[in-house]
């Protein structure tokens, strides 16, 4: 499965097809903390993107992540994303009886 760190690092590739014309850059800031820079954005994009990031992280097992807009200009938005330690991932046995 894809964990949250991998999902965040793959964000520019994942969004290439759904956000044509928008460039995305991710920057790890430390353990479970990321900055996502969006270029060529418009008003409202940051709020929408925060919700999208939170849903993506929920899908990979981080139900209580936080995302907020750090700054926004006419064409650039920076979003800070963080989450708490998930603890050990559960062991799933495949093919057991």
Secondary structure, 3 states (H helix, E strand, C coil): CCCHHHHHHCHHHHHCCCCCCCEEEEEEEECCEEEEEEECCCCCHHHHHHHHHHHHHHHCCCCCCEEEEEEECCCEEEEEEECCCCCCCCCCCCCCC
